[in-house]
Amino acid sequence: MTDSRSLLARLVAFDTTSRESNLQLIEFVRDYLAEFDVPCQLIFNAERSKANLYATLGDDDRPGIVLSGHTDVVPVDGQPWTLPPFTLSERDGKLYGRGTADMKGYIACVLAAVPTLLAKPLNMPVHIALSYDEEIGCLGVRSLLGELEQRPHRPVLCIIGEPTELKPVLGHKGKLAMRCDVHGAACHSAYAPQGVNAIEYAAQLIGELGRIGTTLRAVELQDQRFDPPFTTVQTGVISGGKALNIVPADCRFDFEIRALPDQDPRTVATQLADFAQQQLLPQMRAVAAGSDIQFAELSAYPGLATDPQGRAAQLIAELCGSAEFTTVAFGTEGGLFDAIGIPTMVCGPGSMDQGHKPDEFVSVAQLQACDAMLDRLATMLHG
């Protein structure tokens, strides 16, 4: 079957949680495209346990349009699902299953559009790009983009099919996730001044992060297209200590910066590292010379801010039937495509209000609307 609902059922049945392999899904897509004589390039990770897929419909002798999506999904562990997460279920006009909204629904529509796209000669190629490990930092797509950079013709538009209820999105914030390890010196809590309390110094660092975050809320730094309209900083994970009567030698915390597209999140990380170096480490090492504070990057991706007057925006407006461009709070792989010179918009079926949640769903109406959008793309490219 080549309709989007049937294809979505097949895609949902593959457990492509980021910790698992996505190869069964990729091989299914490869074999499906082979039925239409569409060749695919697979780009594997180092362990060959996961792969990106890149396929081209039409002649690759001119700039084209990329339809891009990620194949991995977030875990279902601990979530109160009332329906089987890896079996597509339909109820009251909604299609339930992990990844239906984020974002196998879009991938299913793209695959369903292949026969229509190939029915007549295309005046520009259509590329299908599927990636892995988007949910844990947009990791897999980077090797795919490395391949695209070597090609002679740069696409004129990339459509990232994250769930936006098919509203055209031109921007989102970038993200930098960091880990901080504070190493002090342990001692009996009765002699606390003889030790270096790693938790207390970590608390000072977290407090400094909060102060930095407050400065980023200044009106002159805001961009009202985004919600919230400023760069945000938050600490999400912290661990440390062994027992209440032991001054803790170690503490670790993870923090993130979600930055407006025109702001560099590494500026925040640098400010915090300077505070640690100049203010805290001298105090710590005055008590214990081996004290240290180390920072490590966990993941990062750039923001996206596509020109609303550019050709890419005009194309997506024609496809969506709307030039009311908006932004989203969540991140995508779009900034990475944009960074290598491929203008990118975000537009896909479903809503992120359902993404990552138990009983995730996409409505049948949204899937049909995405099918119609891709039919309009075919008509445009057959003209």
N, C-alpha and C positions, 0 to 999 in steps of 0.2 A: 504494500500500500504506500502511496506517495502523498496522501493528504496529511496536513499538519497534525491533526489529532492522533492519527495512527503512529506517525513518526515520534510524536511526543511520548506516547506510551512506551515505545522502544527505548527512547533516550532515558526516561525516568527509571526504567528497570535496571540500568547500569548504576551501581553504587560507585559514584565518582567523588565521594568525600575526599577532600584534599589529601588526607593521609593514605588514601588508596591509589592504585593505578587507574589511569583513564584509558588504557590501551584497548580494552574491549569496545568502548564507545568509539574511539578513533578508528579502529579497524572496521566497525560497522559502517561508519560514515564513508570511509575509503571504499568499501565494497559497494555501498549504495551509489556513490558517484561513478564508480567503474561501470555500472550498468548503463550510464549515459555517456560513456567514453570520456569522462572527465579525469585527467590524471591528477594525482595528489603527491605532494611532497610532505613527508613526515620528518619532523625535527625533534630528535629524542633528547632527553636529559642524559646526564653522564651515566646513570645506572641503567638506562634504556627501559625504565619502568613506566615512563610517561612520555607523551609526545604532543607537540603541536601539529596541526594539519594546515596545509596551505594548498588551495586548488584554484584553478583559473578556468572560467567559462569564457569562450571566445578567444580572439587572437590577442596575444600579449605583446603587441607591437606599438602600443599607445597607452596613455594614462587611463586608468579605470576607476572602479568603485569597489571598496572593500566592505564586505559584510562580516563583522567580527563578533565573536562571542567566546566566553570561557566555558570549559566543560566541567570544571570542578564545582562542588557544592559544599555547603557547611554541614557539620555533623548534626545528627538527630538525637544524640545521646542526651538523656535526661529531660527531653521535651515530651509533654503529654499529648502525643499524637492519638487521634481517635480513628485514623485511617492508616493503612500500611504506607509508609513513606516512599517505598521504592516500587509501588504499583500504582498506575494511574487510576484514579477513581473519579467518577462524575456524579455531581449532586447539585441540583438547583442551578444549572447553568454554569457551574464552576468545575474546573479540572484540578484535582488535588494530587500532590506528590512533591517530594523534595526536588527542588530545581524547576518546578513548573513556571514560577515567576522569574527566578534568578538562576540561570537564564536559558533553560532548555526549551522554553516555549518559543523564544526567538529563533534558536537554532533549528527547531522543527519547522518553523515557517520558511526559513531560508532554504532548507533541504527540499521542502515541498514546492518551492518556486523554481527549482532547477529545470524541470521539463518545460515550463512556460518560458523561462529565459532562453532555453536552447531551441525553442520552436522556430525562431527566425534568426538571421544573422544579427549580431550585436554591433552597434556602432562604437562601443567601447567595452573592454572586458569587465567582467564581474569576478572578484576574488572572494573566496570563502576562507576566513582565517579563524581557526579554533585553537585556543590555548589551554594550558593547564596551570594550576596553582595561582590563579588570580586571587582567590579568597585569603591567601596567606602572604600577600604583598606584591601581587602582579609579577610573579617570578618567571613563569614559563614563557610569556610573550616576548621577553627580552631577546631570546635566541632567535625567535621568529623574525623580529624586527631587524636583527643583525643580518639575516638573509635578505630582507626587503631592501635594506640600504645598498646592497650590491647590485640591485636591478636597475636597468637604464631608465625605466619609466615610473615616476612617482605617482601614485593614485591621486585623483583630484578630490576624493572624499572617502572617509571611513565612517561607517555607521556602526557604533557600538550598541548592541541591542539590549543593554540593561533596562530593567522595567521602569518606564517613565509614563505609562498609560498612553504611549505613542505620541507624547508631546515632545517637540524638538528641544533638546537641551544643548546649550553651547558652552556650559562651564561647570566646573566643580573645583573644590579645594584640593591641594596637594597634601601629602601626609609624610611625616617622618616619625618612625617609632624607634625609641632608644631604650637601652638598658643601662642602669647605673649600679655598679658594685662598690660598696663602701667597706673598706677593711680597716678595723681598728685594733684594739688590744683587749683581751678578756682579763677579768680578775673577779674576785669575790665582791659581791655588791656592797658588802660592809666597808670596802675600801675603794669605792667607785672612782674617786679622783685619780687613783693610780692606773686606771684603765682608760681606754678610748671607746666610748659608747657609739658603735656604728649606727644604731637606730636613731640616736639623737642627732648625729650629724646628717644622716639621711633625711630626717625631718626638717633640718635647716635647708637642705637642698630643695626639698619639696615646697617649703615655704617660699624660697626664692623663685621657683617656677611659678607659683601663684602670683607673685609680685610682677614677674615679667609678663605673665598673661594679662594682668590688669592694664599694663601700659599699652598692650596691643588693642585695647578697646577704645583708644582715643578716636574721636570723631574723624579727624583728618586721615586716619588709617583705614576707615571702614569702606566697604563696598556694599551698597544696599541691594545689589542683585542677589546676594547670598544670605542664607539664614543658618546661623547667626551671621551678621554682616562683618565679622572681624575674625582674625586668626585666633584659634582656641588652643589652649594647653591644658592637659590633664594627666594625672597619675592614675594608672589603672590597676597595677599589681604591686604588692610589697610583701617581703618576707624577711625575717631575721630573728635572732635570739634563740637560746636553748632553754633557759629557765629564768624565773624571776630573780633568783639570787645570784645570777651570773651577769656581769656586764657584757653585753653582746659584742663579739669581735667582728661580726659580719652582718650586713644588711644589703638587700637588693631590691630595687624597684624599677618598674617599667613605666615610661611615660610617652606621650605622643603629642605632636604638634600638627594641627590641621590648618594649613596656611592658605590664605587667599592666593590666587594664581600669580599675582605680581609681588608676592612676598616670599623670601627664602626662609624655610623653616630651620635651616641649619644656623641661622643667626641666633635663634633661641638656644640651640644646643651649645653654641660657642659662648654665649653669655653665661650659661650655667657652668660650663667648664672653667671659665675665667673666675667665676665666684668661688668655685671649689679650689682652684689653684692659689688664688690670692688671699682668700679669707679663711678657708677651713683647713687646708692641709698644713699651713704653718702651726696652727693651734694643735692639730692632731699629732704632728711629728715632734712637737715640743715635749709630748708625753711618751710617745712610742715612735721611734724613727721609722719603723716598718709600715706605718699607716699609709693608706693609699685610697684614691678614688679613681675608678676607671669607668669610661663610657664606651658603649659599643652600639653600633647601628643594627637594628633588627630588620627593618624594611623601610622602603621609601618609594614613593611615586610622585611625579609632578602633577600640578594642577592643570586645568584646562580652561582656556578662554578663547574660543574661536570667534573670529571677526564676524559680527552679525551682517556685515555688508558684503562678505566675500562670496565666492562662487559656491563653496560648500554649503553655506547657509541658504543660499538661493535654491540649491538642489533639494535640500532636505525640506525646505518650506513647500516646494512643489509636491514632493512625495507625501508629506503629512497634510497638505492643505491648510497649513497654518504658519505664519511668520511670527507668532507670539512666542519668542524664544524665552527659555527660563534656565534656571540652574538647579542642581541637586546637591544635597548635603553629603551624600556618599561619594566615594572615589571610584574611578574606573581605570581601565587601561588606556583611555583616550589621551591622557597627557603624554604617554610614551609614544603613541603614534604621532601626535602633534610635534613632539620634540625632534623627530627625524623628517619633518617637513610634510606630513600628511594631514591636511585639514580634517578635523574630526568633530562629529556631533554624536550625541547619545540619544537613542530613540528606540524603544522596544515595548512589547506588550506586557501588561500586568503592572503591578505597583510594588515598590519596595516596602510598603506597609505590610505586605504578606511575606516578603523575603526573610529568610533566616528564622522564621517562626514555625511552631507546630501547625500541622494542617495547612501548609503553604498551598496557594492555589493561583491559577490564572483563569480568568473568565473565558468562556467559549466566545463571547462577543469580542474580547480583546484579541484572541487568537485569529478570529475571522478578520478583524480590522487590520491586523498585521499582514495576513495573506493578501488583503486588498491593496495595502501599501506596496507590497512587493510586486503585485500585478501591475500597478502604476509604474513601478520602476522598469518592468519588462516593456511596457508600452513605450515609455520614454526612450529606452535604448534600442527599440526596434524601429524607431522613426527615422 
